[in-house]
């Protein structure tokens, strides 16, 4: 009987110790695993850029994962600069549906401010932009940033400021619209609604 009691006590202690170890061990989160498996961005958006006139960095993959994206090369002193107003309206109207709008200021056509603070003033003060605006960068030629290199290879490089690229959630479909197509035109709005 004593031997049986000893064995039973040992067995219970072992089971209790095993249960405590399991409880203390980190368990894989099915929710976390599900999120990382299902959340993905287009490979060409797997880059970080500094936000306009800040030290803060933006992870484009995190920002755009599983979302349609509107990418625009912008300039502060261009005849098309007032398109900021229509782009902001698109952002406000469709952001809750998942659309991500990203502006890349560029001086490829010599119509951007020399100082980022001045570019920021045009965007944020003059036009009330709240969508993501990134650091001034190049959008065409050999020194184009990685995002615009891909866009140029898949469609066409910007031939002027305010070229608009509408990218599907999976990144496989890219439509481009030249500067003359305003973001408030029905043709453009229809294209946005189709990728949502």
N, C-alpha and C positions, 0 to 999 in steps of 0.2 A: 504493500500500500504506500509506504514511504517513497519507494522507487517510482511509483506511478505519479504521486504528487510532485516529486522532483521533476520528472519529465514534463508534466503538464505545466509547471511553473516556468521551466526553461523555454518551452514552446511558446507560451503566452508572452514572455519577455522578448523573445526573438521577433515575434509578430508585431509587438508594440514598437520595438526599436526600428523595424523595417518600415512601419507606417509613418513614424516620425521622420525618418530619413526621406521618404517619398514626399512628405508634406513640405519639408524644408528645401527639397531640390527644386530648381526652377523648372516649371512645366511649360512646354511649348503652348503659346496662346493660339488657339485655332483662329481667333479673330485677327490677330496680327499676321498669321501666316496667310490668311485669306486676303487681307489687305495688300500685302506685298506681292502676292501672286496675281491679284486682279488689277492692281494699280500699276500702270506702266505708261511711259511716255515714248514718243517717237525718238529713235536713236539720235537724230540730228538735233534734238532739243535737250540732250543730256549734257548740258553745259551750265556754268554759272557766270553771271555778269554782274557788275556793280550797278546799283540803282543810280539814276541820274542825280548828280550833285550830292551824293552821300557816300559813306564808307560801307554801307550795307550791301551785302551780296544777295542775289536772287538765284535760287536753284530752279532753272527753267523746267527741269524734269518734274520736280515736286509741284511746281505751279501749274503745269499743263497736263499732268497724268490723267488719262481717260477723258480729256476735254477737247472740244474743238478750239482752234486757236486762230486769231487774226493777227498777223504780223505786218507792221508798216514801217518803212524807212521814212523818217520825218526830217523837216528842216524848218528853221525859225523865220527865214526871210525869203519865202517862196510865194509865188502867186497861189499855190495850193495850201498854204499854211492854215487858212480858215477851215480846212477839212478837219482840224482838231475838234471843232465843235460837233460835227456829225459823228466823228469817231467816239467822242465821249457819250453822245446820245445812244449809239449802238452798244457801247459798254454798259451803260446804265440799264438799257432795255433788256439785254440778254445775259447779263452776268449771272442772274439767278437760274438761268437755264444751262449754265456751265460754260458759256463762251469766255475765253480769256483773250484780252486785247493787249498786245505788247508793242510799244514804240521803240524804234532804234534810231535816235538822232544820228545823222551822218552828214559829213561835209564833202562828199564825193562830187557834188555839183556846186560847191563854193557858195552855199546859201545858209550855212549854219554859223552860229555865233562862235567866236574864238574861245570864250569862257563858258564852262558848263553852268555856272550860276546864271548867266544870261539866257541860256537855253531853257533852264528850269523856270525862269521867270516868264518866258513866253508860254511855256506849256501850262504851268500850274497857276500863274497869276492871270495872264491875259485870257487863257482859254478854259481855265478851271478843270484841267485834266486830272482825273483820279485813277485812270488805268495805269498799268505798269510802264514806266519809261526808264530805259536803261542808259548806261554811259554812252557818250558819243563814240562812234565806231565806224569802220569802213564796211560798206555793203556791196561793193563790186570790185572786180579786179583781183590781182594776186593777194592783196592784203585783206580781202573781205573776211569778216568773221565767219566762224564755222556754220552758223545758222544760215546766213545768206549765201555761202558757198553752195550749200545743199539746195536751197531754193532756186538758185541760178542754174544748177545742174538739172534739176527736175522740171523747171519751167523756163524762166528767163531772168537774168539779172535786172535790177532796176535800171531803167533808162532815164529816170528823173526821180525827183522826190515824190513821196506819197504813193509808191507802188504798194498794193495791198495783196497779201497772200493769205488765203483761207485754207486752213489745214484741218482735215478730218480728225476725229478722236484717235484713230489708230495711226495717223501720220502718213497713210498710204496715198491719200488723195490730196492734191494741192492745186487750188485754182488761183490764178493771179489776175489782178485787175490793175490797169495802168492808172496814172495820175488823174486822167480826165474823168474816170468813173468815181463819182462822189459817193461816200458811204451812205448818203440818204436817198440814193436812187433806188427805184424798185428792183431793178436787176440785181443790185448788190444785196439788198435786204432779203430777196428771195433766196439767194445763194447762202446767206448766213442761216436762214431758217431751215434750209435743207440739211445743213451739217449738224444741227443741234440734236 
